[in-house]
């Protein structure tokens, strides 16, 4: 299993992600006979869930390796195609329920993707759009200057979570509800893979020094030993419909 698939599985198993997904599924309320679309479906876990509820679900995923894993896991319960959120391989007004999770943070043209959602949804069709807002990252303890630099994630849309409703509204969709979940790491365990990746990025940008990084690592490790570590980021969800 690739590291990307392992990472997607780990994210899906996070308690906050599961709670936000449960809320979004309840709001969407996919019904038998409806057609569902999962944009940026990853390993297909949500696609399969939508297929169980609606009967027909298609996952759109640009990564061939991840898409192949989704096909294997679905075992025929859902179908998967190559595609892009900004150019969906779907006919106009043909989708009842659309799901898109943690995709918009990666897009250079999120408004184009939102317009695509409006295009493919039938009148009355619903969309659940979920994404992270990296500016909500909280890492404690640590020098505030160093933590701020480390928390600056170089994504095309690092503030995606707070912008979801605006993108959908501008595309002509009506907002029905907004939800959120803080994704909190254990207070006695440092997520070293993620913290090192973030710190190394800040180091390459010249935002921190090696001494800053090493001091931060030491403070985090010591806090974890005391059960005093806090590391979280907030994920937001918006549910809307096409009038």
C-alpha positions as CSV (number, residue, x, y, z in Angstrom):
1,X,0.0,0.0,0.0
2,X,1.4,3.4,-1.0
3,X,2.1,6.2,1.6
4,X,-0.6,8.3,-0.1
5,X,-3.2,5.6,0.4
6,X,-2.1,5.1,4.0
7,X,-2.3,8.8,4.6
8,X,-5.8,9.0,3.1
9,X,-6.9,6.1,5.3
10,X,-5.4,7.7,8.4
11,X,-7.3,11.0,7.7
12,X,-10.6,9.1,7.1
13,X,-10.2,7.4,10.5
14,X,-9.7,10.7,12.4
15,X,-12.6,11.3,14.8
16,X,-13.3,14.9,13.8
17,X,-13.4,13.9,10.1
18,X,-15.8,11.1,10.8
19,X,-18.1,13.4,12.8
20,X,-18.1,16.1,10.1
21,X,-18.8,13.4,7.4
22,X,-21.7,12.0,9.5
23,X,-23.2,15.5,9.7
24,X,-22.8,16.1,6.0
25,X,-24.3,12.8,5.1
26,X,-27.3,13.5,7.3
27,X,-27.8,16.9,5.7
28,X,-27.5,15.5,2.2
29,X,-29.9,12.6,2.9
30,X,-29.2,10.6,-0.2
31,X,-32.2,8.6,-1.2
32,X,-32.6,5.4,-3.2
33,X,-32.9,6.1,-6.9
34,X,-30.7,9.2,-6.8
35,X,-27.4,9.6,-8.7
36,X,-24.4,10.6,-6.6
37,X,-21.1,12.1,-7.6
38,X,-18.0,12.1,-5.4
39,X,-15.4,14.6,-6.7
40,X,-11.8,13.9,-5.7
41,X,-13.0,10.6,-4.2
42,X,-9.6,9.3,-3.1
43,X,-9.9,5.6,-2.1
44,X,-13.6,5.7,-2.6
45,X,-14.8,5.3,1.0
46,X,-17.4,8.0,0.7
47,X,-18.3,7.0,-2.9
48,X,-19.2,3.5,-1.6
49,X,-21.3,5.0,1.2
50,X,-23.2,7.2,-1.2
51,X,-23.8,4.2,-3.5
52,X,-25.2,2.2,-0.5
53,X,-27.7,5.1,0.2
54,X,-28.5,6.2,-3.4
55,X,-27.9,3.1,-5.5
56,X,-25.8,4.8,-8.1
57,X,-22.5,6.6,-7.3
58,X,-19.5,7.7,-9.4
59,X,-16.2,8.7,-8.0
60,X,-14.0,11.2,-9.9
61,X,-10.3,10.9,-9.1
62,X,-7.3,12.2,-11.1
63,X,-4.7,10.0,-9.4
64,X,-4.5,6.7,-11.2
65,X,-3.0,4.7,-8.4
66,X,-5.6,5.9,-5.8
67,X,-8.4,5.4,-8.3
68,X,-7.3,1.8,-8.8
69,X,-7.4,1.2,-5.1
70,X,-10.9,2.7,-5.0
71,X,-12.0,0.3,-7.8
72,X,-10.6,-2.6,-5.8
73,X,-12.3,-1.6,-2.6
74,X,-15.7,-0.9,-4.1
75,X,-15.8,-4.4,-5.8
76,X,-18.4,-3.2,-8.3
77,X,-20.7,-1.3,-5.9
78,X,-19.6,2.1,-7.4
79,X,-17.8,3.2,-10.5
80,X,-14.8,5.4,-10.9
81,X,-13.5,7.7,-13.6
82,X,-10.5,10.0,-14.2
83,X,-11.4,13.6,-14.0
84,X,-10.9,17.1,-12.6
85,X,-13.1,19.2,-10.4
86,X,-12.8,22.0,-12.8
87,X,-14.0,19.9,-15.8
88,X,-16.3,17.2,-14.6
89,X,-16.9,14.3,-17.0
90,X,-20.7,14.5,-16.3
91,X,-23.7,15.8,-18.3
92,X,-25.5,19.0,-17.3
93,X,-28.2,18.6,-14.6
94,X,-27.6,14.9,-14.1
95,X,-26.6,14.7,-10.5
96,X,-28.8,14.6,-7.4
97,X,-26.1,14.5,-4.7
98,X,-22.6,15.7,-5.0
99,X,-19.8,15.3,-2.4
100,X,-16.4,17.0,-2.5
101,X,-13.9,16.8,0.4
102,X,-10.5,18.4,0.9
103,X,-10.2,19.3,-2.8
104,X,-10.6,23.0,-3.0
105,X,-7.5,23.7,-0.9
106,X,-5.5,22.3,-3.9
107,X,-7.3,24.2,-6.7
108,X,-6.0,27.3,-8.5
109,X,-9.4,28.1,-9.8
110,X,-12.0,27.1,-7.1
111,X,-14.7,29.3,-8.6
112,X,-14.5,27.3,-11.8
113,X,-15.1,24.1,-9.8
114,X,-18.0,25.6,-8.0
115,X,-19.6,26.6,-11.3
116,X,-19.1,23.0,-12.5
117,X,-21.0,21.7,-9.5
118,X,-23.9,24.1,-10.3
119,X,-23.8,22.8,-13.9
120,X,-24.0,19.1,-13.1
121,X,-26.6,19.4,-10.3
122,X,-30.3,18.9,-11.1
123,X,-32.7,21.6,-9.8
124,X,-33.0,20.6,-6.1
125,X,-29.8,18.7,-6.2
126,X,-27.6,19.0,-3.1
127,X,-23.9,19.4,-2.6
128,X,-21.6,18.8,0.5
129,X,-18.3,20.7,0.3
130,X,-15.8,20.0,3.0
131,X,-12.3,21.4,3.4
132,X,-9.6,22.4,5.8
133,X,-8.8,26.0,6.8
134,X,-5.0,25.8,7.5
135,X,-5.0,29.3,9.1
136,X,-6.8,27.7,12.0
137,X,-3.8,25.6,12.9
138,X,-2.9,25.7,16.6
139,X,0.4,24.2,17.8
140,X,1.4,24.5,21.5
141,X,3.8,25.0,23.1
142,X,6.4,27.0,21.1
143,X,7.6,30.5,20.3
144,X,4.6,32.2,18.7
145,X,6.8,33.5,15.8
146,X,8.1,30.1,15.0
147,X,4.7,28.4,15.4
148,X,3.2,31.0,13.0
149,X,5.8,30.4,10.4
150,X,5.5,26.6,10.7
151,X,1.7,26.8,10.5
152,X,1.9,28.6,7.1
153,X,1.0,25.8,4.8
154,X,1.9,26.6,1.1
155,X,-1.4,25.5,-0.4
156,X,-3.1,27.2,-3.4
157,X,-6.1,27.9,-1.1
158,X,-4.9,27.7,2.5
159,X,-8.1,29.5,3.7
160,X,-10.4,27.2,1.8
161,X,-12.6,26.3,4.8
162,X,-13.8,29.8,5.4
163,X,-14.4,30.4,1.7
164,X,-16.6,27.4,0.8
165,X,-19.9,29.1,1.2
166,X,-18.8,32.1,-0.8
167,X,-17.7,30.0,-3.7
168,X,-20.9,28.0,-3.8
169,X,-23.1,31.2,-3.4
170,X,-21.3,32.9,-6.3
171,X,-22.0,29.9,-8.5
172,X,-25.8,30.3,-7.9
173,X,-26.3,27.7,-5.2
174,X,-28.2,28.3,-2.0
175,X,-26.6,27.5,1.3
176,X,-28.6,25.2,3.6
177,X,-26.2,24.7,6.5
178,X,-22.6,25.1,7.7
179,X,-20.7,22.9,10.1
180,X,-17.2,22.4,11.5
181,X,-14.9,20.1,13.4
182,X,-11.6,20.7,15.1
183,X,-9.2,17.9,14.2
184,X,-7.3,17.4,17.4
185,X,-4.2,15.2,17.7
186,X,-3.6,13.3,20.9
187,X,-2.3,15.5,23.7
188,X,0.6,13.0,24.5
189,X,1.7,12.2,21.0
190,X,3.6,14.4,18.5
191,X,2.6,14.0,14.8
192,X,6.2,14.0,13.8
193,X,5.7,13.3,10.1
194,X,3.4,16.3,9.7
195,X,5.3,18.6,12.1
196,X,8.6,17.9,10.4
197,X,7.1,18.5,7.0
198,X,5.7,21.8,8.0
199,X,8.9,22.9,9.8
200,X,11.0,21.9,6.9
201,X,8.9,24.0,4.6
202,X,9.3,27.0,6.8
203,X,13.1,26.4,6.9
204,X,13.3,26.2,3.1
205,X,11.4,29.5,2.9
206,X,13.8,31.1,5.3
207,X,11.0,31.8,7.8
208,X,12.8,30.0,10.6
209,X,16.3,28.9,11.4
210,X,17.5,25.4,12.2
211,X,17.9,26.5,15.8
212,X,14.3,27.6,15.8
213,X,13.2,24.3,14.4
214,X,15.2,22.2,16.9
215,X,14.0,24.3,19.8
216,X,10.4,23.8,18.7
217,X,10.9,20.1,18.3
218,X,12.3,19.9,21.8
219,X,9.4,21.8,23.4
220,X,6.8,19.7,21.6
221,X,8.5,16.4,22.7
222,X,8.7,17.6,26.3
223,X,5.1,18.7,26.3
224,X,4.0,15.4,24.9
225,X,5.8,13.6,27.7
226,X,3.7,15.7,30.2
227,X,0.5,15.3,28.3
228,X,0.4,19.0,27.6
229,X,0.7,19.1,23.8
230,X,-2.0,20.7,21.6
231,X,-2.1,20.3,17.8
232,X,-5.3,21.0,15.9
233,X,-6.7,22.4,12.7
234,X,-10.3,23.1,11.9
235,X,-12.2,21.5,9.0
236,X,-15.4,23.1,7.7
237,X,-18.4,21.8,5.7
238,X,-21.1,23.6,3.7
239,X,-24.3,22.0,2.4
240,X,-26.1,23.7,-0.4
241,X,-28.6,23.1,-3.2
242,X,-29.3,24.2,-6.7
243,X,-32.6,26.2,-6.8
